[in-house]
Amino acid sequence: MERLYPYRKGLKLFREGFWVDLVWYTIIQSFFLKILIFDYIIQPINTSFDWSEYQFVKHWSVPVQVLFFLITHDFYIYWFHRFQHSNKFFWRTHEAHHSGKEVDFLEGSRSHAVEIIINQTIEFLPIIVLGADPAVLPIKALLDAIFGMFIHANIDVKMGKWKYIFNSPELHLWHHSNYQEVFHANFATKFAFWDYLFGTVYFPGHKPGNERENWGLYYDYPKDYFLQHAFSVKRFDEKKLLRFKWFAWYYNLRPTILKKITHWIEDIEHYFLIENSSMNYRRIEQHKIEENKDSNNHPSDLT
């Protein structure tokens, strides 16, 4: 869909930061934080107290439970997200999410580890301790993933009147642009009505500019996963650190490896495109041969 109906034309699939977002944030960080959050935070809290008196949702149907947790969690996310944009400390746990200059469906996965720990603990802990049906948690997690990819996707979607209810790239991509007007606007994740209700919606009726300076942060930000987390603790100038051999070695290692991987994947893709074209050509030629055989075996009757 991003290739067919792009919000910003010209963005590549393997854009800047693609591999960091896919490998480090989406796969590795998600795997280890899932273990940390569920096994070492939520599970001890759940087993340390008797929550039976508070499990008021257990008799509701699964759809009602899912809707309840979607709305209540989204309400929390709206206010925490808004707080992150106005608090210096918590902004450092959120700025990585805004660092991308080329926003696409994978950009939503780029979130600081501390931010994920806070948000997912507050998201999933109530589902478990309030006695929700076991099916609610995976359904909620799936909907989160779908919404997260959708609102960050580089898709030119016109929501019409639905934009007052559901969030979409039409609103959220403005939130990732580098304009002062939207730094304190468009905080909603799933339900856009929070922004309309609390007066934080920004939708001028046109798109942000397509230049790099129109997107992401206004200041330099590291592109490496570990350096991004280090930068949130202590500010540093990458260019000045390059005079140290150990840093220069590490700094140049990642892009070299990723460049080779990207070229390798592009070569494979190119090979399959050529192979597919060749197979289609052979099928067409074979079909022509078979048609000629049929016409020779069954000549038309002459009268």
SVG drawing of the C-alpha trace seen along z (x, -y; Angstrom):
<svg xmlns="http://www.w3.org/2000/svg" viewBox="-21 -26 63 60">
<polyline fill="none" stroke="black" stroke-width="0.4" points="0.0,0.0 2.9,-2.4 4.2,-1.8 0.8,-2.2 -0.6,-5.2 2.3,-7.0 1.8,-9.9 5.3,-11.1 6.5,-10.1 10.0,-8.8 10.6,-7.0 12.5,-3.8 11.6,-0.5 15.1,-0.2 15.1,-3.8 17.4,-5.3 17.1,-3.5 15.1,-0.6 17.4,2.2 17.7,0.5 13.9,0.4 13.4,3.9 16.3,5.8 16.9,3.9 13.5,2.4 11.0,4.8 12.8,8.1 15.5,8.0 14.2,5.3 10.6,6.6 11.7,10.1 13.7,9.2 11.3,6.6 8.5,9.0 10.3,11.4 11.2,8.5 7.7,7.0 5.7,10.2 8.0,12.4 9.7,9.9 7.2,7.1 3.6,8.2 3.8,11.8 5.2,10.9 2.7,8.2 -0.2,10.5 0.9,13.3 1.8,11.1 -1.7,9.8 -5.2,11.1 -7.0,9.3 -10.2,11.2 -12.2,8.3 -11.2,6.1 -11.9,8.5 -15.1,6.8 -14.5,7.4 -14.4,11.2 -18.1,11.6 -18.2,9.4 -18.0,10.8 -14.7,10.8 -15.6,8.0 -16.7,5.8 -13.5,6.4 -11.4,5.7 -13.3,2.4 -13.0,1.4 -9.2,1.9 -8.7,0.3 -10.5,-2.9 -9.1,-3.1 -5.5,-2.4 -5.8,-4.9 -7.0,-7.5 -3.9,-6.9 -1.6,-6.9 -3.0,-10.2 -2.1,-11.9 1.2,-10.2 2.2,-11.0 1.2,-14.6 3.2,-14.7 6.3,-13.3 6.2,-16.3 6.1,-18.8 8.6,-17.1 12.3,-17.2 13.1,-13.9 10.3,-11.9 11.0,-13.6 14.3,-11.8 12.5,-8.5 10.3,-9.6 12.6,-11.5 13.9,-8.4 10.4,-7.8 10.5,-11.2 14.0,-10.9 13.1,-9.4 13.3,-11.6 11.5,-9.0 8.4,-7.8 6.8,-4.6 4.9,-1.6 8.0,-0.4 8.7,-3.8 6.2,-3.0 8.4,-0.3 11.2,-2.8 10.6,-3.5 13.0,-3.8 13.2,-0.8 12.1,-2.8 9.1,-4.1 8.1,-0.5 8.5,0.8 6.3,-1.9 3.6,-1.8 3.3,1.9 3.3,2.6 0.4,0.1 -1.3,1.6 -1.2,5.3 -1.1,5.4 -4.8,4.3 -5.8,6.9 -4.4,9.7 -5.2,8.5 -8.7,7.4 -9.6,10.9 -10.0,10.5 -10.5,13.5 -7.1,14.9 -8.0,14.1 -8.2,10.4 -4.4,9.9 -3.4,11.3 -6.3,9.6 -5.4,6.3 -1.7,6.7 -2.6,7.5 -4.8,4.4 -2.0,2.3 0.4,3.6 -2.1,3.0 -2.9,-0.6 0.8,-1.3 1.7,-0.3 -1.3,-2.0 -0.9,-5.5 2.8,-5.6 2.4,-4.1 3.4,-6.2 -0.1,-5.9 -2.2,-8.7 -5.5,-7.9 -8.5,-10.2 -10.7,-9.3 -13.5,-11.7 -15.8,-12.0 -14.1,-8.9 -11.1,-11.1 -13.0,-12.5 -13.1,-9.0 -10.1,-7.0 -6.5,-8.1 -4.8,-7.7 -1.7,-8.8 -3.7,-11.8 -3.3,-13.2 -0.4,-11.3 2.2,-11.9 1.8,-15.6 2.8,-14.7 6.1,-13.4 6.8,-16.5 9.3,-19.1 7.0,-22.0 6.5,-23.9 2.7,-23.9 2.5,-20.1 5.0,-19.5 2.0,-19.9 -0.6,-18.4 -2.0,-15.1 -1.2,-12.9 -3.9,-10.3 -2.9,-6.8 -6.0,-4.9 -8.9,-7.2 -8.6,-10.7 -11.5,-12.0 -9.1,-12.6 -7.4,-15.3 -10.6,-16.9 -12.1,-16.6 -9.1,-18.2 -8.3,-20.7 -4.9,-19.4 -5.8,-18.4 -3.7,-20.0 -4.9,-19.5 -4.2,-22.4 -5.7,-20.6 -2.4,-20.1 0.7,-17.8 4.0,-18.8 6.9,-19.5 8.7,-16.6 12.2,-17.7 14.2,-16.0 14.2,-19.2 10.4,-19.0 10.5,-15.8 11.9,-14.3 13.9,-16.3 15.4,-19.7 18.7,-18.6 21.2,-15.9 20.3,-12.5 22.3,-9.2 21.2,-6.6 22.5,-3.6 20.3,-1.7 22.8,-1.8 23.9,-5.3 20.3,-6.5 19.8,-5.0 23.1,-6.5 22.1,-9.9 19.0,-9.9 21.2,-9.6 24.1,-11.9 24.2,-14.3 27.3,-13.9 28.6,-15.0 29.3,-12.1 31.7,-14.0 33.9,-14.9 33.9,-11.3 35.1,-10.1 38.6,-11.1 38.7,-8.1 39.6,-4.9 37.3,-2.7 34.3,-4.9 35.3,-5.4 35.5,-1.6 32.1,-1.1 30.5,-4.0 31.6,-2.8 30.9,0.9 27.1,0.8 26.6,-1.1 29.1,1.1 27.4,4.3 23.9,3.0 25.0,1.7 26.2,5.2 23.0,6.8 20.9,4.3 22.8,5.0 22.5,8.7 18.7,8.5 18.4,6.2 20.5,8.7 18.2,11.5 15.1,9.4 16.6,8.5 17.4,12.2 13.8,13.2 12.4,10.4 14.5,11.6 13.7,15.2 10.0,14.4 10.1,12.5 12.0,15.3 9.5,17.9 6.6,15.8 8.3,15.5 8.8,19.3 5.1,19.9 4.0,17.5 6.3,19.2 5.1,22.7 1.5,21.5 2.1,20.3 3.7,23.7 0.7,25.6 -1.7,23.4 0.2,24.0 0.1,27.8 -3.6,27.7 -4.3,25.7 -2.2,28.2 -3.9,31.2 -7.4,29.8 -7.4,28.0 -10.6,26.2 -13.0,28.0 -13.1,26.4 -16.5,26.2"/>
</svg>
